[in-house]
Structure formats: C-alpha cells, structure tokens
Amino acid sequence: MPGLARSVVARRAEAGTVRILAVVDGHRVTGPARQILALADAQHERGLATTSIAVFQRGAAATPLVAAVRAASADAIVLHERFVCDPRMIRALGRWIAATATDVVETHGYKANILASLLARRYGKPWIAFIHGETWDKRRLRPYFAIERVAIRHAGRVVVMSRAMIVAVHAKGVPRERIRVLHNACLDIPESPRALADAAEPVIAVIGRLSPEKGADIALAVLARVRRIVPRARLLVVGEGPERTTLGRQADQLGVADAVGWLGYRDDVRAIYREADVVLVPSRSEGLPNVVLEAMGHGVPVVATAVGGVPELVVHACTGYLAPTGDVEALAAATSALLRDRELSAVIGRNARRLVTERFSLAARRDAMQSIVTEVLG
C-alpha cells in the first residue's frame, strides 16, 4: 500500500472505522469460531471495526458456521467450493476483497491462510494470519499444512493463542517481530458458579474432538485409576471424531465401559459444566483451549496436561492442577483428590473463576486485537 493510502487507513483505525474481511475455514461452530464471532461483535459494538466474514461451504445447505455468521453482527459471505483448495476460490475471494473495500484481511485455518498469501499482496492489503493450534489425525491434509507453513511467512502479523506457540511459529520461518499473542477470551461466565454438592456418582468430563492430540485415550486410563479410589466416579466424553471406535474398545479392555457416557457433539456445553465435578484436559497438544477457560469461568476445577498455553491459564494447585503429558498417575491423583475433597474443589474453582474474569475477558481480547490492527496498518 502506498504511504499516503496507508496513513489514511491508519487514521481510520484510530477512529474505529476499519473494514475487516475475516476468512474462516470450518463447518461447525467450534471454539475458534466462537472466538471469531464474539470478537467481531465486540469490535462492532464499540465502533472499532466493521467485519465481513467469508466462510467456505460445499453444497446448497448452509453449514452451522454459515448460519452462526448470519446471526452475528458481521456480514456473511459464502464461498461455494467444490473440493478442498478449489482453485476457483482464489478468484472468488479476490472479488470480495475488492467489493467490500477491505482494509485488512484476517485469516483462520490453513485454507484461508494459503489463499491470503496469494491475494493480499496482489490487492495491496495488510494481512493478519491466525494460527489456532494443530490437528494430528488428518494425514491427507498434511501437504496443505506444509504449504501453509510457507504461506504465513508473508503475513504482516501472525497471531497465536499463547506465548508457548511463539517458538513453534518462529521455527516455521516467521520473524519473531511479526508474531503476536492474542489470548482467547472466556465467553461464558455465568453470574454464579455451580454449587458443588456431595455427589454419589462424581462426574469427570473430557470435552473435545476425539483425535489423538486431545488425549481421550489418556482420560480413559485416568478413569480406571480414579475408580480404585473413588469407585463410583463416571466419565462424560463430549465430542466426536475418528478415534471413537478405538476408544470404545479401550474402555471395554480397561473394564470401565459402564462408567463412560459417550455424548457426541453437544451445543449445550454449559449443561456439562453444571454437571461436572472435574474437567479433565489430557491433551498432547494445545493452543489456548477454550474448554479450560470455560470450565474455569464456571468455577469447575480443571486437571490438565502442561502443554501449549495451558500453564498460562492453570496455576498448579491454585487455579487447577497440571501434570506432564501422558502422566496418567499424576492426572488420576489430582482428579481423585478433587473428587474426594469438596472444600479443596470449591477453593480451586473460585480461584480459577477469578483469574479468567480478571485477565481473559472479551474486552481484553478486543483491545489487544485493535492494537494489532493498528500496527499492521501503521
């Protein structure tokens, strides 16, 4: 962008009239999608920016994500694709960049990041690329992830969800000075935390995609050990994914099948937080998990592996409990202690709720994002 034009747009950023085109890859309203929609609403509400959100869709029926975008403050743009990385999307997205008089292109997901690398410079638009985390089970997409690693090197800023992700993104060739951390916000903090009463059958919940990086297999092993100390403990598994059949067989082998509830994908996750006594997050890889933020906001104690940005949320023995990746014994010991000691559970829950309320609000995320937008336009 020529210097004069850039300075004009930078002044609009300070005045709060920036036009953002956010390109989002996805089908369901996942945690990252909820963050994107909430941030667009918050920016619009404060008059900081107007956002158009472009979503990929195959077929005529609107996906849940398209429907959610249409219900938000953002303008919805549907990009009709025939298959993964349909080359027609290059021209289609280019038309929208021009038609919406876009000031900033913001991208989420490998597909959006690759397209932006082809288009942002062509149209002279500042580009902010978001990296939300890794998915391990989609081998057929690994070539696209490899292309994405090269593509994001051209972004004006690369936004990650936690400080722990900086090293990994820098290793992909992105200069450190162009990487920014934008913590997720806790989007669901009820007026009062769940009252923890003595439960005859205490509930452990694990929430997330049933794929290797989320560690549901570890959760089943933890349940088997917990039941030696708390015999009536149950595990609710919320999510769907390619590991479901294998996990069912594992539950049988461990002898805990009758203590596991397979709930599949759920829109009403708040109901799970009201029922859970402990939220277990046994992940092998994470960015800054929304499930940890939400559980803490509800005052439900979290036991998690110390991966990614989790230690930026969970202070061991203060706002939750941490264990090394794959350490079933440590995870089970912390979970059992919380299930047996209701007073300890209440204290941890209060501390956690206070932390996310004070440090991980939507207002804090909105203001941090505005600084990044102003930077990239400056």
FIDREN-868564 format. One line per field, with one value per residue (C-alpha): residue number from 1; residue in one letter; x negated, z negated, y. Coordinates in Angstrom, 1 decimal. Layout:
N
pos	NUM; ... $
code	A; ... $
u	X; ... $
w	Z; ... $
v	Y; ... $
END
This chain:
378
pos	1; 2; 3; 4; 5; 6; 7; 8; 9; 10; 11; 12; 13; 14; 15; 16; 17; 18; 19; 20; 21; 22; 23; 24; 25; 26; 27; 28; 29; 30; 31; 32; 33; 34; 35; 36; 37; 38; 39; 40; 41; 42; 43; 44; 45; 46; 47; 48; 49; 50; 51; 52; 53; 54; 55; 56; 57; 58; 59; 60; 61; 62; 63; 64; 65; 66; 67; 68; 69; 70; 71; 72; 73; 74; 75; 76; 77; 78; 79; 80; 81; 82; 83; 84; 85; 86; 87; 88; 89; 90; 91; 92; 93; 94; 95; 96; 97; 98; 99; 100; 101; 102; 103; 104; 105; 106; 107; 108; 109; 110; 111; 112; 113; 114; 115; 116; 117; 118; 119; 120; 121; 122; 123; 124; 125; 126; 127; 128; 129; 130; 131; 132; 133; 134; 135; 136; 137; 138; 139; 140; 141; 142; 143; 144; 145; 146; 147; 148; 149; 150; 151; 152; 153; 154; 155; 156; 157; 158; 159; 160; 161; 162; 163; 164; 165; 166; 167; 168; 169; 170; 171; 172; 173; 174; 175; 176; 177; 178; 179; 180; 181; 182; 183; 184; 185; 186; 187; 188; 189; 190; 191; 192; 193; 194; 195; 196; 197; 198; 199; 200; 201; 202; 203; 204; 205; 206; 207; 208; 209; 210; 211; 212; 213; 214; 215; 216; 217; 218; 219; 220; 221; 222; 223; 224; 225; 226; 227; 228; 229; 230; 231; 232; 233; 234; 235; 236; 237; 238; 239; 240; 241; 242; 243; 244; 245; 246; 247; 248; 249; 250; 251; 252; 253; 254; 255; 256; 257; 258; 259; 260; 261; 262; 263; 264; 265; 266; 267; 268; 269; 270; 271; 272; 273; 274; 275; 276; 277; 278; 279; 280; 281; 282; 283; 284; 285; 286; 287; 288; 289; 290; 291; 292; 293; 294; 295; 296; 297; 298; 299; 300; 301; 302; 303; 304; 305; 306; 307; 308; 309; 310; 311; 312; 313; 314; 315; 316; 317; 318; 319; 320; 321; 322; 323; 324; 325; 326; 327; 328; 329; 330; 331; 332; 333; 334; 335; 336; 337; 338; 339; 340; 341; 342; 343; 344; 345; 346; 347; 348; 349; 350; 351; 352; 353; 354; 355; 356; 357; 358; 359; 360; 361; 362; 363; 364; 365; 366; 367; 368; 369; 370; 371; 372; 373; 374; 375; 376; 377; 378 $
code	M; P; G; L; A; R; S; V; V; A; R; R; A; E; A; G; T; V; R; I; L; A; V; V; D; G; H; R; V; T; G; P; A; R; Q; I; L; A; L; A; D; A; Q; H; E; R; G; L; A; T; T; S; I; A; V; F; Q; R; G; A; A; A; T; P; L; V; A; A; V; R; A; A; S; A; D; A; I; V; L; H; E; R; F; V; C; D; P; R; M; I; R; A; L; G; R; W; I; A; A; T; A; T; D; V; V; E; T; H; G; Y; K; A; N; I; L; A; S; L; L; A; R; R; Y; G; K; P; W; I; A; F; I; H; G; E; T; W; D; K; R; R; L; R; P; Y; F; A; I; E; R; V; A; I; R; H; A; G; R; V; V; V; M; S; R; A; M; I; V; A; V; H; A; K; G; V; P; R; E; R; I; R; V; L; H; N; A; C; L; D; I; P; E; S; P; R; A; L; A; D; A; A; E; P; V; I; A; V; I; G; R; L; S; P; E; K; G; A; D; I; A; L; A; V; L; A; R; V; R; R; I; V; P; R; A; R; L; L; V; V; G; E; G; P; E; R; T; T; L; G; R; Q; A; D; Q; L; G; V; A; D; A; V; G; W; L; G; Y; R; D; D; V; R; A; I; Y; R; E; A; D; V; V; L; V; P; S; R; S; E; G; L; P; N; V; V; L; E; A; M; G; H; G; V; P; V; V; A; T; A; V; G; G; V; P; E; L; V; V; H; A; C; T; G; Y; L; A; P; T; G; D; V; E; A; L; A; A; A; T; S; A; L; L; R; D; R; E; L; S; A; V; I; G; R; N; A; R; R; L; V; T; E; R; F; S; L; A; A; R; R; D; A; M; Q; S; I; V; T; E; V; L; G $
u	0.0; -1.4; -2.5; 0.3; 3.1; 1.7; 1.7; 5.3; 6.3; 4.2; 6.1; 9.3; 8.1; 7.6; 11.1; 12.6; 13.8; 11.6; 13.2; 12.0; 12.5; 12.1; 11.8; 12.7; 12.5; 14.8; 18.1; 19.3; 19.2; 16.0; 14.2; 12.1; 15.2; 17.0; 13.9; 14.0; 17.7; 17.6; 14.6; 16.4; 19.5; 17.3; 15.5; 18.8; 20.4; 17.6; 17.5; 13.9; 14.4; 16.9; 16.3; 17.3; 16.8; 16.2; 16.9; 16.3; 19.3; 19.9; 23.4; 26.5; 27.4; 25.9; 23.4; 23.9; 21.0; 22.6; 25.8; 24.0; 22.2; 25.5; 26.8; 23.9; 23.1; 20.7; 21.8; 21.8; 20.0; 20.4; 17.6; 19.1; 16.3; 16.4; 13.5; 10.5; 8.5; 10.8; 8.8; 11.9; 11.7; 8.8; 10.8; 14.0; 12.2; 10.3; 13.6; 14.9; 11.7; 12.3; 16.1; 16.0; 13.4; 11.4; 8.7; 7.4; 7.6; 7.7; 7.5; 8.2; 7.3; 4.8; 7.1; 7.7; 4.0; 2.9; 5.4; 4.4; 0.8; 1.8; 4.2; 3.2; 0.1; 1.9; 4.5; 2.1; 4.0; 2.4; 2.8; 3.1; 2.9; 4.2; 2.7; 5.1; 3.5; 2.7; 4.8; 3.0; 5.4; 5.9; 3.0; 4.4; 4.2; 0.5; -0.7; 1.6; 0.2; -3.3; -2.2; -0.6; -3.9; -5.5; -2.5; -2.3; -5.8; -4.3; -1.7; -2.1; -1.4; -0.9; 1.3; 1.0; 3.2; 0.5; -3.1; -4.1; -3.1; -5.6; -8.6; -6.8; -5.6; -9.0; -10.5; -8.3; -10.2; -8.1; -10.2; -9.8; -8.9; -5.8; -4.3; -1.7; 0.1; 3.9; 5.3; 8.7; 11.5; 13.7; 17.0; 19.2; 19.0; 22.3; 23.4; 22.7; 20.5; 22.0; 22.7; 20.6; 22.6; 21.6; 22.3; 23.0; 21.5; 19.0; 18.6; 15.4; 15.8; 13.5; 14.6; 13.1; 12.5; 11.8; 8.5; 5.0; 3.8; 6.8; 5.8; 9.2; 7.4; 5.4; 8.7; 10.0; 6.8; 7.2; 10.7; 9.6; 7.2; 9.5; 12.2; 9.8; 10.1; 13.5; 15.3; 18.5; 16.8; 18.1; 16.6; 18.6; 16.9; 18.2; 17.1; 16.8; 14.0; 12.0; 10.9; 14.4; 14.4; 10.9; 11.8; 14.8; 12.7; 10.2; 13.0; 14.0; 10.4; 10.0; 13.3; 14.8; 17.2; 20.2; 18.8; 18.4; 21.1; 20.4; 22.3; 21.0; 21.0; 23.0; 24.1; 25.2; 21.7; 22.9; 25.0; 21.9; 20.1; 23.1; 22.9; 19.1; 17.1; 13.8; 12.9; 10.0; 7.9; 5.3; 4.2; 0.9; 1.0; 2.9; 3.0; 5.1; 8.0; 11.5; 12.6; 10.2; 11.3; 15.0; 14.6; 12.7; 15.3; 18.0; 15.9; 15.3; 11.8; 9.5; 6.9; 4.8; 1.5; -1.0; -1.1; -0.8; 0.8; 2.4; -0.1; 0.8; 4.2; 3.8; 1.5; 0.7; 2.5; 4.1; 6.4; 6.2; 3.7; 1.1; -0.7; -3.3; -2.0; -0.8; -1.3; 1.7; 0.8; 0.4; 3.6; 5.5; 4.1; 5.1; 8.6; 9.2; 8.1; 10.6; 13.4; 12.8; 12.2; 15.1; 13.7; 10.5; 12.5; 14.5; 11.4; 9.7; 12.9; 13.2; 9.6; 10.0; 13.1; 11.5; 8.5; 10.4; 12.8; 9.9; 7.5; 9.3; 12.3; 13.7; 12.9; 9.2; 9.1; 10.9; 8.4; 5.4; 6.8; 7.3; 3.6; 2.6; 4.9; 3.5; -0.1; 0.4; 1.9; -0.7 $
w	0.0; 0.9; -2.1; -1.7; -1.4; -4.3; -6.5; -5.7; -6.6; -9.8; -10.8; -10.2; -12.5; -15.3; -14.6; -14.6; -11.0; -9.7; -7.4; -8.1; -5.9; -8.0; -6.1; -8.2; -7.3; -9.2; -9.3; -12.9; -15.4; -17.1; -19.9; -17.5; -15.5; -18.7; -19.4; -15.9; -16.1; -19.6; -18.7; -15.6; -17.7; -20.3; -17.7; -16.1; -19.4; -20.3; -16.7; -16.3; -13.1; -10.7; -9.8; -6.9; -7.5; -4.5; -5.1; -2.8; -2.0; 0.1; 1.4; 1.1; -2.5; -5.0; -7.4; -11.1; -10.9; -8.0; -10.0; -13.0; -11.0; -9.5; -13.1; -14.2; -13.7; -10.8; -7.1; -5.9; -2.7; -1.5; 0.7; 2.6; 3.1; 4.9; 3.0; 0.7; 2.0; 5.0; 7.3; 8.1; 4.5; 5.5; 7.9; 5.7; 2.7; 4.7; 5.9; 2.4; 1.2; 3.9; 3.5; -0.3; -0.2; -2.6; -4.7; -6.5; -5.5; -8.5; -8.0; -10.1; -9.0; -6.5; -3.5; -4.3; -5.1; -1.8; 0.2; -1.6; -0.7; 3.0; 2.7; 0.0; 1.8; 5.2; 3.8; 1.5; -1.7; -5.1; -6.2; -9.7; -9.8; -12.8; -14.0; -16.5; -17.0; -15.4; -14.4; -14.1; -12.5; -9.0; -7.1; -3.7; -4.6; -5.7; -2.3; -2.7; -6.2; -4.7; -2.2; -5.0; -6.9; -3.9; -3.2; -6.7; -6.4; -4.1; -6.6; -8.1; -11.5; -12.6; -15.7; -18.1; -21.0; -23.7; -24.4; -24.1; -20.4; -19.6; -19.4; -17.1; -14.7; -14.7; -13.8; -10.7; -9.4; -10.7; -12.1; -15.8; -15.5; -13.4; -15.9; -18.3; -21.1; -21.4; -24.2; -23.8; -25.9; -28.3; -26.5; -29.1; -32.7; -34.5; -37.2; -39.8; -39.8; -40.0; -43.7; -44.3; -46.4; -47.6; -44.7; -45.0; -41.5; -40.9; -37.3; -35.3; -31.9; -28.9; -26.1; -22.7; -19.3; -19.6; -17.8; -19.0; -20.1; -22.6; -24.6; -25.2; -25.5; -28.4; -30.0; -30.0; -31.6; -34.2; -34.9; -35.5; -38.2; -39.8; -40.2; -42.5; -44.9; -44.0; -42.8; -41.6; -39.5; -36.0; -32.8; -30.3; -26.9; -24.9; -21.2; -18.1; -15.8; -14.2; -17.5; -18.7; -17.8; -19.2; -22.4; -22.9; -22.6; -25.1; -27.6; -27.4; -27.9; -30.9; -32.4; -32.6; -29.8; -32.1; -33.7; -30.5; -28.8; -25.1; -24.5; -21.0; -19.8; -22.0; -21.5; -25.2; -26.8; -29.6; -30.8; -31.0; -33.2; -35.5; -35.9; -36.0; -39.3; -37.4; -33.8; -32.6; -29.7; -28.9; -25.6; -23.9; -22.0; -22.6; -21.7; -24.5; -25.0; -25.2; -27.3; -30.1; -30.0; -30.1; -32.9; -35.0; -34.3; -35.6; -38.7; -37.8; -38.8; -35.9; -35.8; -32.7; -31.0; -30.9; -27.1; -24.9; -26.6; -29.4; -32.0; -31.1; -32.5; -35.1; -38.1; -39.7; -43.0; -42.8; -39.8; -38.8; -38.6; -36.0; -35.0; -32.4; -29.1; -29.3; -33.1; -33.9; -37.6; -38.2; -36.4; -38.3; -41.7; -41.2; -39.9; -42.8; -45.4; -44.0; -43.9; -47.5; -49.0; -48.2; -50.1; -48.1; -44.9; -45.9; -46.6; -43.3; -41.4; -43.0; -42.2; -38.6; -38.1; -39.5; -37.2; -33.9; -34.9; -35.5; -32.8; -30.0; -29.2; -25.8; -26.3; -26.9; -23.7; -21.7; -22.9; -22.1; -18.6; -18.0; -18.8; -16.2; -13.6; -14.2; -14.0; -10.7; -9.2; -10.6 $
v	0.0; 3.4; 5.5; 8.1; 5.5; 3.5; 6.6; 7.3; 3.8; 4.0; 7.1; 5.2; 2.5; 5.1; 6.5; 3.0; 2.7; -0.1; -2.6; -6.2; -9.2; -12.4; -15.6; -18.7; -22.4; -24.7; -26.5; -26.4; -23.5; -24.7; -22.9; -20.8; -19.9; -18.7; -16.5; -15.0; -14.3; -12.8; -10.6; -9.3; -8.5; -6.7; -4.6; -3.7; -2.8; -0.4; 1.1; -0.1; -2.0; -3.5; -7.1; -9.3; -13.0; -15.3; -19.0; -21.9; -24.1; -27.2; -27.9; -25.7; -26.2; -23.7; -25.1; -24.5; -22.0; -20.1; -19.9; -18.6; -15.9; -14.7; -14.3; -12.2; -8.5; -9.4; -9.5; -13.1; -14.1; -17.7; -19.1; -22.1; -24.6; -28.0; -29.6; -28.9; -25.9; -25.4; -23.0; -21.1; -19.7; -17.6; -15.5; -15.6; -14.3; -11.7; -10.3; -10.0; -8.3; -5.6; -5.5; -5.0; -2.2; -4.2; -2.5; -5.6; -9.3; -11.7; -15.4; -18.5; -22.0; -23.5; -22.9; -19.3; -18.7; -20.2; -18.1; -14.9; -15.4; -15.4; -12.4; -10.0; -8.6; -8.6; -6.3; -4.4; -5.3; -5.8; -9.4; -10.9; -14.7; -16.7; -20.0; -21.6; -25.0; -28.3; -31.3; -34.6; -37.0; -35.6; -37.1; -36.2; -32.5; -32.6; -31.3; -28.3; -27.7; -27.7; -25.1; -23.0; -23.0; -21.2; -19.0; -17.4; -16.1; -13.4; -12.2; -8.7; -10.3; -13.9; -14.2; -17.1; -18.0; -18.4; -17.5; -21.1; -21.1; -18.4; -20.8; -23.2; -20.5; -18.8; -22.2; -22.2; -19.2; -16.3; -13.5; -13.1; -9.4; -10.2; -12.7; -11.5; -13.3; -12.8; -14.9; -16.4; -14.8; -16.7; -16.3; -18.0; -16.8; -17.3; -14.9; -17.5; -20.7; -24.1; -25.1; -28.2; -30.6; -34.1; -36.4; -40.2; -40.6; -37.8; -36.7; -36.2; -34.5; -34.5; -32.2; -32.0; -33.7; -37.4; -37.2; -38.2; -34.8; -34.4; -37.5; -39.0; -42.4; -40.9; -39.9; -43.5; -44.7; -41.9; -43.0; -46.6; -45.4; -42.9; -45.6; -47.5; -44.6; -43.2; -46.4; -44.6; -41.9; -41.5; -40.0; -38.0; -37.8; -34.8; -34.7; -36.8; -37.8; -40.6; -42.2; -43.0; -46.8; -47.3; -45.5; -47.7; -50.8; -49.3; -48.6; -52.3; -53.5; -51.3; -52.5; -49.0; -49.1; -49.0; -45.8; -43.9; -41.7; -41.0; -37.8; -36.9; -33.4; -31.0; -27.4; -27.1; -27.5; -25.2; -28.1; -30.3; -27.7; -27.7; -31.4; -31.9; -32.1; -32.0; -31.1; -33.3; -31.9; -34.7; -33.1; -33.9; -30.6; -27.3; -23.6; -21.9; -24.3; -22.8; -25.7; -24.7; -21.1; -22.1; -24.6; -22.1; -19.4; -21.8; -22.5; -26.1; -27.4; -28.3; -31.1; -30.7; -31.6; -28.8; -28.4; -25.3; -22.3; -24.4; -23.2; -19.6; -20.4; -23.1; -22.2; -25.6; -26.2; -22.7; -22.4; -26.1; -28.9; -29.6; -32.9; -33.8; -35.0; -38.6; -38.9; -40.9; -41.4; -37.7; -36.8; -39.5; -38.4; -34.8; -35.8; -38.2; -35.5; -33.0; -35.6; -36.6; -33.1; -30.8; -27.9; -28.1; -28.3; -25.2; -23.2; -24.1; -23.3; -19.8; -19.0; -20.1; -18.1; -15.0; -15.4; -15.7; -12.9; -10.5; -11.5; -13.3; -11.1; -10.4; -6.7; -7.5; -9.6; -6.8; -4.2; -6.4; -7.1; -3.4; -2.8; -5.5; -4.0; -0.5; -1.9; -3.7; -0.5; 1.8 $
END
